Amino acid sequence: MRMLQLLRERAFWFLDVLRGGTMRKHYRDVKDIIEYSEFRHEKREKYLKELLEHATKTTNFYSVYRDFSSISDFPVIDKNLVRDNFEKFCSSSFQAKDCQVVSTSGSTGAPFSVLHDPDKSRRSKADNIYFSERAGYKIGQKLIYIKIWPDHKKNTPFSQLWIKNIHPQSVFNLKDKDIKALIRRLKNCSKKKSFLGYPSAFERICRYLDEIKSDHIPCNTISVIAMSESMNTYTREKMAYYFGATPVSRYSNNEHGIIAQEDSSGSAKYVINEASYFLEVFDMNRDIPVPNGELGRIVVTDLHNYAMPLIRYDTGDVGTISRDARGIPYLESIEGRKMDLIYNTKGKIVPSHVSYKLCKYGNYKQFQLIQTGERDYSIRLNTDKKIDEFAVLNEFKEYFGADANIKIVYVNEIPLLSSGKRKEVLNTYHSQL
């Protein structure tokens, strides 16, 4: 088994040599910039300067900024602006047919697409290799990949899945019988393996294992990488207990790629992918940077997408940025989508992790906290037993306000979004304003 994994890894890099070794060059560049501080500033400044020059010379949108050399002179953009002016953001140096179209699922709005030039695609793959290695996964290992897999045999030939050693598991196929079959396959496979998927899918698996009172699953798990959603304490601890590997959260999106990833050392900070992105955190309502440690909008500049430069792109996510003793920035927290933030009755942001306070009141299959009005909130619980509602309402009024109208609703299922994700915190009031 180890020999086959090694063969896959060597075959991957050998094919890269035949193609000119560009993937290896990108991989080394990413590693050097992130791990060796003496390379960081000089290379990043070079990449940023070259990107700004390219964007102002080859795109209609940025052409009016040709006389500006500092990124601080460029405007903040967002998904809607890019969607409405798609052609203006496209570089005249590339033909669309030669680029990869990358699309979002549209789970938080209308679908959205951007173009990636061939070198940007290679850079994204190199980012993936590097950050996966930081978490413990290496090319050729068995990968249990849990996401949307619609007609995967049609869209991704079985031979490609075998070559990449990927076991596809759809988030829409995680009923008890599906999880039971997956666990059986894991136990019967002694080779090293890793998990990559949505935290809500991992939680569903752990809830099932709780229900059957399972012991540790002996399946030689090396790493668990959680993507696209925030991960609660329950899922982190249970995945570590059942599979023997503490999950690492990855912050990424389809427009860009891997922006940051939780440090596997257990420090709870996110290592920013400074090799490929220039990251800023802005005020919630104004386009000005906020001080370190203050919550704000995460704004990203892609240093390597020349087909469709996205400079100072508002991701729609919020978080806080800090610096370590060496002055190197890192993401201290990522709170998720701005449109899903919960506010108290005075209009102040309530930390998203308050939803986890529900866990001490019962053992749920699923739960969800929703703000439905200025002072209206709903707690949705999928559970077999009623909870102490009086205690829950009293505690959550401390977070939302004494004048908050909180409703507890028992449900049989909290459905997945079209993206295959499930949000534990949702704001249906502010998203409509």
Beta strands, then each sheet from edge to edge (+ up, - down):
strand 1: 100-103
strand 2: 113-116
strand 3: 142-147
strand 4: 166-170
strand 5: 193-197
strand 6: 221-227
strand 7: 248-253
strand 8: 257-262
strand 9: 270-272
strand 10: 277-282
strand 11: 296-302
strand 12: 313-323
strand 13: 329-337
strand 14: 342-343
strand 15: 349-350
strand 16: 366-371
strand 17: 376-382
strand 18: 405-410
strand 19: 425-427
sheet 1: 1+ 2-
sheet 2: 4+ 3+ 5+ 6+ 7+ 8- 9+ 13- 12+ 11- 10+
sheet 3: 14+ 15-
sheet 4: 18+ 17+ 16- 19-
end
